[in-house]
Amino acid sequence: MYIYYDKDLDYVEIFLKKEDSYLLPKDDNEQIAEFLSEKDNSIIGYSIENLSDNFDELTFLTPFQKLSIIIKKYRIQKGKTQQEVADEMGIQLLPYQRLESGENNPTLKTLLKVKKVFPEIDLDKIA
């Protein structure tokens, strides 16, 4: 999964796979849109304006995808590198990168480490 986050606009783009696409509003919400494949109209990603205000409405994402997005958001807002956050969590860089990209299903131990580094993350909103 590829996640782009712009902290100044509080805007996120999530791509589940990269291919030619077009963007349509999702469920009459002008701030959340779906990237659809030009090949077969399948959903290949999402665009979310005002992520902080719209995070609760992302019920179409898995908890692991939501966790990845929120971790990246807070890391960027704090101006930290992936290596710095991995070091604070006491894990290697590659496992952290997999966590931030949604490739890893975190253990409870990892979630507790995330919460220690980012206490502002509400894990109830993710689950």
C-alpha positions as CSV (number, residue, x, y, z in Angstrom):
1,M,0.0,0.0,0.0
2,Y,1.3,3.5,-0.9
3,I,0.3,6.4,1.4
4,Y,0.9,10.0,0.6
5,Y,0.2,12.5,3.4
6,D,0.4,16.3,3.2
7,K,0.5,17.8,6.7
8,D,-0.2,21.4,5.5
9,L,-3.5,20.3,3.8
10,D,-4.2,17.4,6.1
11,Y,-4.8,15.5,2.9
12,V,-4.0,11.8,2.3
13,E,-4.0,9.6,-0.8
14,I,-3.9,5.8,-0.4
15,F,-3.2,3.5,-3.3
16,L,-3.8,-0.2,-3.0
17,K,-2.1,-0.7,-6.4
18,K,-0.6,1.6,-9.0
19,E,-2.3,1.8,-12.3
20,D,-4.1,4.4,-14.5
21,S,-7.1,5.7,-12.6
22,Y,-9.7,8.3,-12.2
23,L,-11.3,9.9,-9.2
24,L,-15.0,9.9,-8.1
25,P,-16.6,11.2,-4.9
26,K,-17.5,8.4,-2.5
27,D,-21.1,8.3,-1.2
28,D,-21.9,12.0,-1.8
29,N,-19.0,13.0,0.5
30,E,-17.0,15.6,-1.4
31,Q,-14.0,15.2,0.9
32,I,-13.6,11.4,0.4
33,A,-13.1,10.0,-3.1
34,E,-12.3,6.7,-4.7
35,F,-9.6,6.1,-7.3
36,L,-11.0,3.7,-9.8
37,S,-9.1,1.6,-12.3
38,E,-9.4,2.7,-15.9
39,K,-9.3,-1.0,-16.9
40,D,-12.2,-2.4,-14.9
41,N,-13.5,0.3,-12.5
42,S,-12.3,-1.5,-9.4
43,I,-11.3,0.5,-6.4
44,I,-7.6,1.0,-6.3
45,G,-7.3,3.8,-3.8
46,Y,-8.8,6.7,-1.9
47,S,-8.3,10.4,-1.5
48,I,-9.3,12.1,1.8
49,E,-9.4,15.8,2.4
50,N,-9.3,17.0,6.0
51,L,-8.1,13.6,7.3
52,S,-8.4,14.6,10.9
53,D,-12.1,15.5,10.5
54,N,-13.0,12.5,8.3
55,F,-11.0,9.7,9.9
56,D,-14.1,8.3,11.7
57,E,-15.8,7.8,8.3
58,L,-13.1,5.5,6.9
59,T,-15.0,2.4,7.8
60,F,-14.3,1.0,4.3
61,L,-10.6,0.6,5.3
62,T,-9.2,-2.3,7.4
63,P,-7.9,-1.6,10.9
64,F,-4.4,-2.2,9.6
65,Q,-4.8,0.3,6.8
66,K,-6.2,2.9,9.2
67,L,-3.3,2.3,11.6
68,S,-0.8,2.7,8.8
69,I,-2.4,6.0,7.7
70,I,-2.5,7.4,11.2
71,I,1.1,6.4,12.1
72,K,2.4,8.1,9.0
73,K,0.3,11.2,9.7
74,Y,1.7,11.6,13.2
75,R,5.2,10.8,12.1
76,I,5.1,13.5,9.4
77,Q,3.4,16.0,11.7
78,K,6.2,15.5,14.3
79,G,8.9,15.9,11.6
80,K,10.4,12.5,12.3
81,T,12.0,10.0,10.0
82,Q,11.0,6.4,9.8
83,Q,14.3,5.5,11.3
84,E,13.8,7.8,14.3
85,V,10.3,6.3,15.0
86,A,11.7,2.8,14.6
87,D,14.5,3.6,17.1
88,E,12.0,5.0,19.6
89,M,9.8,1.9,19.2
90,G,12.9,-0.3,19.7
91,I,12.4,-2.1,16.3
92,Q,14.4,-2.3,13.1
93,L,13.6,0.0,10.2
94,L,12.2,-2.6,7.8
95,P,9.5,-3.9,10.2
96,Y,8.6,-0.3,10.9
97,Q,8.3,0.5,7.2
98,R,6.1,-2.6,6.8
99,L,3.9,-1.4,9.6
100,E,3.6,2.1,8.0
101,S,2.8,0.7,4.6
102,G,0.1,-1.7,6.0
103,E,2.1,-4.8,5.1
104,N,2.4,-6.1,8.6
105,N,-0.4,-7.2,11.0
106,P,0.9,-5.8,14.3
107,T,1.0,-7.8,17.4
108,L,-0.3,-6.4,20.7
109,K,3.3,-5.8,21.7
110,T,3.8,-3.7,18.6
111,L,0.6,-1.8,19.2
112,L,1.7,-0.9,22.7
113,K,5.0,0.4,21.3
114,V,3.1,2.5,18.8
115,K,1.0,3.9,21.6
116,K,4.1,4.7,23.6
117,V,5.6,6.7,20.8
118,F,2.3,8.3,19.6
119,P,0.1,8.6,22.8
120,E,-2.3,10.8,20.8
121,I,-3.4,7.8,18.7
122,D,-6.8,6.5,19.8
123,L,-6.6,2.8,19.0
124,D,-10.4,2.6,19.5
125,K,-10.9,4.7,16.4
126,I,-8.8,2.3,14.4
127,A,-10.4,-1.0,15.5
